[in-house]
Amino acid sequence: MTPPYDLSCDYPSVETIDSARICVSKAYPESRMSPLADNVRAFLDEVRFATIATTNRDGSPHLTALWYALRGDTIVLNTGTTSKKVRNLKRDNRASVCVVDAGQARHVTLEGTVRLDDSRVMEDLTELASRYAGAQAGPGIAANIAKNPHVSLVLNVDRVKTFGKI
């Protein structure tokens, strides 16, 4: 039976896991990735939610949905300084971010390391709030969010995986 969606991919490698085809970019070395492919960049430029996965102390995953923005070849997110994900990232800075297209069966997963950055918190909050709530409402929403201490999470991408037609 053919699925009702397109599973083709632009990357040179396709892995099959439990009958699902997953495109995996193996052209990028694990230590540092080349610039994101144009189709991945275009997908990430759309306004969607990201789910970040970090590792709890006991090895179990901790997942949280967040606003994100693509900045160059990094993913920028923001969260409270006392959140579990920040505690996890201070212990182990590896993370995975998955961005899903809610209307179609496709997603992009980015794996890498996160740098905690408190130097641009207000600018990052304003950028994120404006991206998701609009330019007019964004600064006010960011100011409200910033009433509690926040930190930006900057994911340096080491590996990209796609599913579906990206």
C-alpha positions, 0 to 999 in steps of 0.5 A: 500500500502506498502512503498518501504522502511523498517520501522522496528526499533530496539527500544522498542517503535514505535509511529504512526503519520499520518500513518508513523511509527517512532521509539522513544527511551523511554528507556532513561530518559529525563535528561541524556541519556545512550550511543547511540545504536550501529546502531545509532552510525554506522549511524551517523559515516557515512558522511552526513549533519546535520540540527540543529533546534533552537528556534527563539525569537518568538518561530518559528524554525530556521534550518541550515545544518552543518557539524557534528562529533560524539564525544563519545555520543555527536554531535559536530558542529561549526558555526560563533559566530555571527550566529542566531543559536548562539544567539538562543542557548544563550537564549534557549540551547535546540536543535534538530539535524536531520541527513538524509540518502539522498539515502534512506527514513531514518533519526536519530533525536537527541534532547538535550541541546547545550553547546557553547565551544570556547576552541577547535575551531581550532581542531574542525574545522580541524576535521570537514573539514577533515571529509568532505573534506579529511585529506589533504584539511581539515586543510587548509579549517579549517584555512580559515573558522577560519578567522572569529570567530567561536564556537563549538556547543556540543549537549548533547543528551537526546532523539533519534528518528529514522525513517526507517531501521537504 
